[in-house]
Amino acid sequence: MKKIMLLLMGFLVFFSCSEDNADTLQKQSIEKNLDLESSDPSPSSDRFASCDYVTDITVSDLGDLSAEESTIIEHFNRNALFDGLSNYSEIIYVYNDTNGKEFIEAIADNEESGLTTLRVEVQSQEVESQSASSRFMISLSMSADTCSGVNCSKCSFTKDGGCKCDKIGSINGGASYCNHSTSC
């Protein structure tokens, strides 16, 4: 009988402690959420996760975006969807004649999986045309696609919107493919 009573008391003490611990964890979680809600966002944190955000840039030549690269990279950095990406390179304008859509594509280092190819849908219109030069307004949206390789060191977009592996990582590394993700 004493053994049963001791076991029962031990169970009650254990259950009581774990209930207190759960209450404490829940209170800490609520306090943390309240702290996050009440904190003022700093002016430098004007990052967007909204798919409604659009910014316009003017470019001299759709075939050479080098003069506007820093503005385009700033747009990528403001997009919370690209967290974990850095060192953008190979920024190009692409017109997909299959679906009539325009994109700016780039390659970036991905802290989780090596290189990632990304693209942002754009709309361009000619705003100024002179005999030797043209200027175009490009609207950059937050709508984006990414291709991240698995045993693939270079992914690219296909005409139908998917991804393909252009450069296999290692023949000993198993199957080579690219994961495609879309936002907005």
Secondary structure, 3 states (H helix, E strand, C coil): CHHHHHHHHHHHHHHHHHHHHHHHHHHHHHHHHHHHHHCCCCHHHCCECCCCCEEEEEECCCCCCHHHHHHHHHHHHHEHHHCCEEEEEEEEEEEECCCCEEEEEEEEEECCCEEEEEEEEEEEEEEEECCCCEEEEEEEEEEEEEEEEECEEEEEECCCCCEEEEEECCCCCCCCEEEEEEEC
